[in-house]
Structures are given as structure tokens and as C-alpha cells.
Amino acid sequence: MVLSWDGLESDSTETCCVSESEYGIQVESAVHAAFGECRYALVADDHWQFRSLSLVLGSRSVRIQFDGMVWTVDGRERHDLEAAREVDIAVSPLSNTLPIRRLALDIGESADITSAYVAVHELTVVTDPQRYTRLAKHEYLYESRNSDFRRVLTVDEHGLVVTYPGLFARSGR
């Protein structure tokens, strides 16, 4: 399936192709913004558990892998990321689908997670504590656990973001 999002705060556009099979999930995406073009390829297993991300920004790149126990960034083990289970790509709402699908929360349930946050401009990766609460069939409250940032996300039947107030909106491209 091909999706497009408009970045409301960053004046960006993302075109993303998501393929799902019994072997897992593959994502190919391009984000066009004032900072340039960012391309990424993401792989998750069939339960939406993150496995790898290759991200390119201009002539720079970063490769992140998680085998279920050990995180590596550009081939180096990163023990500071050991609590993380997902990546959160700063310029893409696709990142929210990983925990939404993996956690499979019932309405009213919450889960605290830690993501490996990818700051695209700097190509750095740090831990980011988050909370997801399922409010309704297609609504989730996203909360940062280390700031006061929170938003109610609307998703489609596949757990893919439709609206992320102030940051992203699905477009009809």
C-alpha cells in the first residue's frame, strides 16, 4: 500500500510504500523537506517488531539494527538502547504504527515503551520513553514520558496514522 503524509510543522511531504506478508513488513519511504530528501528502508517482523532501518540524508546515512536483544548503530553495539523495542523516526508518522501494531492494546489499555529516537538532521539515535493509550477503535493517546508533549492520533484500520495534530496529516497523493 502506498501512503502520503504532509508534515504540518516542517512543511514536508512523505511518500511511503508498506508491504506486509507472512514474512514481515517492509517499508520504503522518501521524505522531502526544506532540509533535503531523506530516504529510509525499514524492516519489521510479522508481529511489527522492529528489526532494521537504513536511512540516508544527502551524502550521510545511518543503519540501525535490533535482533531482539542487541541494538547496533552503524555496526556498533549500543547498550544504552537496550530498553528500546521500536524506532521513532523524527520526520515520519509511520514510526507510530510499530508500537500500535505490536502492542495490540484493547480500548482503555496503556503501555509504556522506550523507542530508539532517530533525529534525522543530526543522524543521532537516543532513547525516548513514551506511552500509548488506546482511547477508541481508531484513536490513541501518544505521550512523551520525559516532556509534556501529548497528542491524540487517529489511525486507519491498519494502525497507520491519518492525523497527528500539529505534525502530520495523511494526504491524497
C-alpha positions as CSV (number, residue, x, y, z in Angstrom):
1,M,0.0,0.0,0.0
2,V,1.2,3.5,-0.8
3,L,0.6,6.3,1.6
4,S,1.4,10.0,1.7
5,W,1.7,12.4,4.6
6,D,2.1,16.2,4.8
7,G,4.3,17.4,7.6
8,L,2.4,20.4,9.0
9,E,5.1,21.8,11.2
10,S,8.1,21.0,9.0
11,D,6.4,21.7,5.6
12,S,7.4,18.2,4.4
13,T,5.8,15.5,2.3
14,E,6.4,11.8,2.7
15,T,5.5,9.0,0.2
16,C,5.7,5.6,1.8
17,C,5.2,2.1,0.5
18,V,4.3,-0.5,3.1
19,S,4.4,-4.2,2.2
20,E,3.1,-6.8,4.6
21,S,3.4,-10.6,4.2
22,E,3.7,-13.7,6.4
23,Y,7.5,-13.0,6.5
24,G,7.2,-9.5,7.9
25,I,6.8,-5.8,7.0
26,Q,8.9,-3.9,4.6
27,V,8.8,-0.1,4.2
28,E,10.4,2.1,1.6
29,S,9.9,5.9,2.1
30,A,11.0,9.3,0.9
31,V,10.6,12.5,2.8
32,H,11.0,15.8,1.0
33,A,11.5,18.9,3.2
34,A,13.5,22.1,3.5
35,F,16.4,20.1,5.0
36,G,16.6,18.0,1.8
37,E,15.5,14.5,0.9
38,C,15.5,11.7,3.4
39,R,15.1,8.1,2.2
40,Y,14.6,5.1,4.5
41,A,14.0,1.4,4.4
42,L,12.6,-0.2,7.4
43,V,12.0,-3.9,8.2
44,A,9.9,-5.4,11.0
45,D,8.9,-9.0,11.6
46,D,5.3,-10.3,11.1
47,H,4.3,-9.0,14.6
48,W,5.5,-5.5,13.7
49,Q,8.6,-5.9,15.9
50,F,11.3,-3.6,14.6
51,R,14.4,-5.3,13.0
52,S,16.3,-2.8,10.8
53,L,16.4,0.8,9.5
54,S,18.6,2.2,6.8
55,L,18.3,6.0,6.5
56,V,20.0,8.3,4.0
57,L,20.1,12.1,4.2
58,G,22.1,13.6,1.4
59,S,25.6,12.0,1.5
60,R,25.1,10.9,5.1
61,S,23.5,7.7,6.4
62,V,22.8,5.6,9.4
63,R,22.0,1.9,9.8
64,I,20.2,0.7,12.9
65,Q,19.5,-3.0,13.7
66,F,17.8,-4.8,16.5
67,D,17.9,-8.6,16.7
68,G,15.5,-8.8,19.7
69,M,18.3,-8.4,22.2
70,V,21.1,-6.2,20.9
71,W,20.9,-2.9,19.2
72,T,23.6,-1.8,16.7
73,V,24.0,1.6,15.1
74,D,26.4,1.6,12.1
75,G,27.7,-1.8,13.2
76,R,28.5,-0.7,16.8
77,E,26.6,-2.2,19.8
78,R,24.5,0.3,21.7
79,H,23.8,-0.9,25.2
80,D,22.2,2.4,26.1
81,L,19.3,1.4,23.7
82,E,18.6,-2.0,25.4
83,A,15.2,-0.9,26.8
84,A,14.0,0.1,23.3
85,R,11.8,-2.0,21.1
86,E,10.9,0.4,18.3
87,V,12.5,3.2,16.4
88,D,10.9,6.7,16.2
89,I,11.9,8.5,13.1
90,A,11.5,12.2,13.8
91,V,10.2,13.1,10.4
92,S,7.7,10.2,9.9
93,P,4.4,9.2,11.4
94,L,5.0,5.7,10.2
95,S,7.0,5.2,13.4
96,N,3.9,5.3,15.5
97,T,2.5,2.2,13.6
98,L,5.2,-0.1,15.0
99,P,4.1,0.1,18.7
100,I,0.4,0.5,17.8
101,R,0.5,-2.8,15.9
102,R,3.0,-4.6,18.1
103,L,1.2,-3.8,21.4
104,A,-2.3,-4.6,20.1
105,L,-3.9,-2.6,23.0
106,D,-7.5,-3.0,23.9
107,I,-9.6,0.1,24.3
108,G,-8.7,1.7,27.6
109,E,-5.3,0.0,27.9
110,S,-2.0,1.8,28.1
111,A,1.6,0.7,27.7
112,D,4.9,2.4,28.5
113,I,7.6,1.8,25.9
114,T,11.0,3.1,25.1
115,S,11.9,3.9,21.5
116,A,15.3,4.5,19.8
117,Y,14.6,8.1,18.6
118,V,16.3,9.0,15.3
119,A,17.0,12.7,15.0
120,V,17.2,12.8,11.2
121,H,19.0,16.1,10.8
122,E,21.8,15.0,13.1
123,L,21.6,11.3,12.4
124,T,21.8,10.6,16.1
125,V,19.9,7.8,18.0
126,V,18.9,8.2,21.7
127,T,16.3,6.6,24.0
128,D,12.9,8.2,24.2
129,P,10.4,7.0,26.8
130,Q,6.8,7.1,25.5
131,R,3.3,5.9,26.5
132,Y,0.5,4.8,24.2
133,T,-3.1,4.6,25.4
134,R,-5.9,3.2,23.2
135,L,-8.9,5.6,23.5
136,A,-11.2,4.2,20.8
137,K,-11.1,1.8,17.8
138,H,-9.1,4.3,15.8
139,E,-7.7,6.7,18.4
140,Y,-4.5,6.5,20.5
141,L,-3.1,9.0,23.0
142,Y,0.6,9.4,22.5
143,E,2.6,10.8,25.4
144,S,6.2,11.6,25.8
145,R,7.3,10.4,29.3
146,N,10.1,12.9,29.5
147,S,8.2,16.1,28.5
148,D,4.6,17.4,28.5
149,F,4.1,16.6,24.8
150,R,1.0,14.6,24.0
151,R,-1.3,14.2,21.0
152,V,-4.4,12.1,20.2
153,L,-3.6,10.2,17.0
154,T,-6.2,9.0,14.6
155,V,-5.3,5.8,12.7
156,D,-6.9,3.7,10.0
157,E,-7.9,0.0,10.1
158,H,-4.2,-0.9,9.6
159,G,-2.9,1.3,12.5
160,L,-1.4,3.8,10.1
161,V,-1.6,7.4,11.1
162,V,-4.4,9.5,9.5
163,T,-4.0,12.6,11.7
164,Y,-1.3,13.6,14.1
165,P,-2.5,17.0,15.3
166,G,0.0,19.8,14.5
167,L,2.6,17.5,13.0
168,F,1.2,15.2,10.2
169,A,-1.9,14.6,8.1
170,R,-2.5,11.9,5.5
171,S,-2.8,13.4,2.1
172,G,-4.5,12.1,-1.0
173,R,-1.4,11.8,-3.2
